[in-house]
Amino acid sequence: MSSRKNLKKQINDSITLLFTDVVVYKTYIANADTDAADKIIDKLAEIQDEFLSRMNVTEGKETKGRIKNYFKKLKADFQKAINLIDKDIKQLP
Protein backbone atom coordinates (compact mmCIF):
# COMPACT_ATOMS: atom_id res chain seq x y z
CA MET A 1 0.00 0.00 0.00
CA SER A 2 2.78 2.43 0.80
CA SER A 3 4.32 1.96 -2.65
CA ARG A 4 1.05 3.16 -4.21
CA LYS A 5 1.11 6.13 -1.89
CA ASN A 6 4.70 6.91 -2.89
CA LEU A 7 3.90 6.56 -6.58
CA LYS A 8 0.93 8.92 -6.26
CA LYS A 9 3.20 11.39 -4.50
CA GLN A 10 5.80 11.08 -7.28
CA ILE A 11 3.14 11.73 -9.91
CA ASN A 12 1.85 14.79 -8.09
CA ASP A 13 5.34 16.13 -7.41
CA SER A 14 6.44 15.73 -11.03
CA ILE A 15 3.32 17.42 -12.35
CA THR A 16 3.71 20.24 -9.82
CA LEU A 17 7.31 20.88 -10.87
CA LEU A 18 6.40 21.09 -14.54
CA PHE A 19 3.36 23.23 -13.76
CA THR A 20 5.57 25.62 -11.79
CA ASP A 21 8.00 25.88 -14.71
CA VAL A 22 5.18 26.85 -17.06
CA VAL A 23 3.69 29.38 -14.65
CA VAL A 24 7.10 30.98 -14.10
CA TYR A 25 7.52 31.15 -17.88
CA LYS A 26 4.13 32.84 -18.30
CA THR A 27 4.73 35.27 -15.46
CA TYR A 28 8.34 36.36 -15.86
CA ILE A 29 9.23 35.98 -19.53
CA ALA A 30 8.56 39.00 -21.71
CA ASN A 31 6.62 38.18 -24.88
CA ALA A 32 5.74 34.74 -23.56
CA ASP A 33 3.54 32.55 -25.74
CA THR A 34 0.69 32.26 -23.25
CA ASP A 35 -1.51 30.20 -25.56
CA ALA A 36 1.13 27.49 -25.89
CA ALA A 37 1.75 27.63 -22.13
CA ASP A 38 -1.97 27.25 -21.45
CA LYS A 39 -2.10 24.19 -23.71
CA ILE A 40 0.78 22.65 -21.77
CA ILE A 41 -1.00 23.35 -18.48
CA ASP A 42 -4.10 21.63 -19.85
CA LYS A 43 -2.01 18.62 -20.91
CA LEU A 44 -0.48 18.46 -17.45
CA ALA A 45 -3.92 18.38 -15.83
CA GLU A 46 -5.04 15.62 -18.21
CA ILE A 47 -1.91 13.56 -17.53
CA GLN A 48 -2.32 13.93 -13.79
CA ASP A 49 -5.97 12.87 -13.92
CA GLU A 50 -5.21 9.93 -16.21
CA PHE A 51 -2.39 8.49 -14.16
CA LEU A 52 -4.00 9.02 -10.77
CA SER A 53 -7.13 7.26 -12.01
CA ARG A 54 -4.99 4.41 -13.37
CA MET A 55 -3.42 4.11 -9.91
CA ASN A 56 -6.78 3.20 -8.38
CA VAL A 57 -7.31 0.02 -10.38
CA THR A 58 -7.86 -2.87 -7.98
CA GLU A 59 -8.43 -5.81 -10.29
CA GLY A 60 -5.88 -8.57 -10.65
CA LYS A 61 -4.89 -8.83 -6.99
CA GLU A 62 -5.07 -12.62 -7.23
CA THR A 63 -2.09 -12.73 -9.58
CA LYS A 64 0.97 -11.12 -8.06
CA GLY A 65 2.94 -10.81 -11.30
CA ARG A 66 0.03 -9.15 -13.06
CA ILE A 67 -0.06 -6.25 -10.60
CA LYS A 68 3.70 -5.84 -10.74
CA ASN A 69 3.69 -5.68 -14.54
CA TYR A 70 0.76 -3.25 -14.48
CA PHE A 71 2.62 -0.79 -12.28
CA LYS A 72 5.84 -1.17 -14.27
CA LYS A 73 3.91 -0.24 -17.40
CA LEU A 74 2.21 2.63 -15.58
CA LYS A 75 5.59 4.02 -14.48
CA ALA A 76 7.02 3.69 -17.99
CA ASP A 77 3.97 5.37 -19.56
CA PHE A 78 4.16 8.18 -17.02
CA GLN A 79 7.85 8.73 -17.75
CA LYS A 80 7.12 8.93 -21.49
CA ALA A 81 4.33 11.45 -20.91
CA ILE A 82 6.53 13.59 -18.66
CA ASN A 83 9.36 13.52 -21.20
CA LEU A 84 7.00 14.71 -23.95
CA ILE A 85 5.73 17.57 -21.80
CA ASP A 86 9.31 18.48 -20.88
CA LYS A 87 10.18 18.73 -24.59
CA ASP A 88 7.14 20.97 -25.14
CA ILE A 89 8.26 23.25 -22.31
CA LYS A 90 11.78 23.46 -23.69
CA GLN A 91 10.39 24.46 -27.09
CA LEU A 92 8.54 27.47 -25.69
CA PRO A 93 10.04 30.68 -27.12
Secondary structure by P-SEA (a helix, b strand, c coil): caaaaaaaaaaaaaaaaaaaaaaaaaccccccaaaaaaaaaaaaaaaaaaaaaaaacccccccaaaaaaaaaaaaaaaaaaaaaaaaaaaacc
